[in-house]
Amino acid sequence: MNAFQKIYKTQAIVLKHIPLGEADYLLTLYTPDNGKIKAVARGSRKMKSKLGGHVEPLMHTSFVLSTGRNLDVVSQADVIDGFRSIREDIQSLNVALYMMELVDKITEENQSNNNIYKLMLDCMHSLAKDPSPTLLQYFQLKTIEYSGFRPELYNCVECSNNIEASKHRFSLDYGGVLCLNCKPSGMNILPLSLATLKVLRFFLTHDLSNIQKLRVYGDNLLELNRIIKNILDYILDREVKSSTFLSHIYEHID
């Protein structure tokens, strides 16, 4: 071992892997203490590799890694939970892959965020067992919050007055609700119904166990999806690739 290397152990969720060279994978991992990191799993694409079955996307894995000058290197990997039931259901699989992609897009490397790590694990376990009908939307909004972009849902972002029921819109530029009296410059203003506002507030003030029985249907579900999607697109300045497919699925669920 050279002076630049040290060995450390961490649990992580595998966000993605891409082929590297002839036999390796470059992994993107999300860890509880270091946030998002990159690591090389050498030889993991070989048929007889001991790492190959432990570094697939979505897996919750225990890793032993050694640090390098540029990239960490996986020395050992043992699956904690492979979320098999998710992989065997196409809709659940696509929701989970979207979650991985969103976290990858919205986070920077080597920035600890245990809230996001725990949120991912909790939502993956829920998705694998008995997911809430609004699990995806909850995950999206809580990811937005934990990334430092919590929307203002109680006071007008222009005049700071309390929002009156059914007298509000949503401003993407200002990051929150806007009363009808305020007319700031900027075109990124979306309609926002009282029912959808209540759902957004509920998401931000309750944990996952409390949303299990929450049902959102029809136009309210469409509006909820559109509001959250627009917030994410605005924050990221681009669309998450899998979001269009998921929007199509969820907009056709009764």
C-alpha positions, -999 to +999 in steps of 0.1 A: +000+000+000+014+034-009+011+066+012-020+077-005-041+046+003-061+037+033-087+009+038-122+017+050-155+000+052-189+014+044-224+004+035-237+019+003-265+019-022-253+013-058-267+041-079-253+029-112-223+012-128-207+017-162-182-005-180-146+006-175-118-010-196-122-046-205-133-061-172-140-034-146-170-014-135-170+022-124-195+024-096-214+054-083-223+047-047-243+065-021-229+061+014-242+073+048-211+092+058-195+104+026-225+109+004-220+100-033-186+085-042-171+069-072-152+036-070-137+010-093-147-026-090-118-043-108-125-075-127-162-073-117-174-080-153-156-113-155-178-144-153-160-158-122-157-124-104-165-125-067-177-089-069-200-091-099-231-102-081-227-076-054-224-043-073-255-041-094-276-009-094-302-008-065-282-031-043-276-022-007-241-036-001-213-036+025-180-025+009-144-026+018-125+000-002-091+014-005-085+051-014-065+061-044-053+094-058-083+097-082-107+068-075-114+044-046-110+007-054-134-020-041-116-047-022-146-066-010-184-064-014-212-083+003-249-077-005-270-067+024-302-065+004-305-071-033-342-060-035-352-090-056-389-083-055-383-049-070-362-064-098-390-089-106-417-062-111-412-039-141-431-009-126-413-011-092-379-015-110-385+016-131-395+036-100-364+024-082-341+032-111-356+067-113-349+072-076-312+062-082-310+086-112-326+115-093-302+111-064-272+109-088-283+141-106-292+162-076-262+154-053-225+164-055-197+140-048-183+136-013-210+156+005-225+137+034-262+137+035-275+109+058-311+121+053-310+112+016-293+079+024-319+069+049-347+082+026-335+060-002-333+029+020-367+035+036-384+040+002-367+010-013-379-012+015-414+002+011-413-003-026-402-039-021-431-047+003-462-026+003-456+008-013-477+038-007-495+050-039-477+083-034-443+068-026-427+083-057-440+118-052-430+116-015-395+105-024-391+133-050-402+161-026-382+149+003-351+146-019-357+182-030-360+192+007-329+173+019-309+187-010-315+222+003-344+233-019-373+230+005-402+249-011-421+276+009-457+264+013-471+287+040-462+323+032-461+342+000-425+342-013-430+378-026-448+396+003-444+371+031-481+372+040-499+340+051-514+322+021-552+322+020-570+290+010-574+287-028-557+321-034-523+310-044-500+299-072-465+284-073-434+303-084-405+283-096-383+313-097-390+322-060-393+286-048-427+286-032-463+297-031-474+331-044-505+350-033-528+364-060-520+400-050-484+397-059-473+398-096-435+395-097-416+395-129-408+361-144-429+336-163-423+304-142-456+305-123-478+274-121-514+270-110-517+253-076-549+240-062-557+238-024-559+200-025-524+197-040-510+223-016-523+203+013-506+171-001-473+189-005-475+202+030-483+168+043-453+153+026-429+178+042-442+174+077-447+136+079-425+106+076-430+077+052-451+056+076-477+084+077-483+085+040-492+048+035-529+054+034-528+087+015-547+086-018-544+112-045-565+107-077-574+122-110-566+159-116-549+162-082-525+135-090-517+150-124-511+184-108-490+169-080-468+152-106-465+183-127-456+206-098-429+183-085-415+175-120-413+213-128-395+219-095-370+192-102-365+203-138-359+239-126-334+229-099-315+205-121-319+227-153-326+195-172-350+166-171-343+134-154-343+109-183-367+084-168-392+109-156-412+111-188-418+073-188-428+074-151-451+103-157-468+083-184-473+054-160-486+074-131-509+096-151-527+065-163-533+049-129-569+053-116 
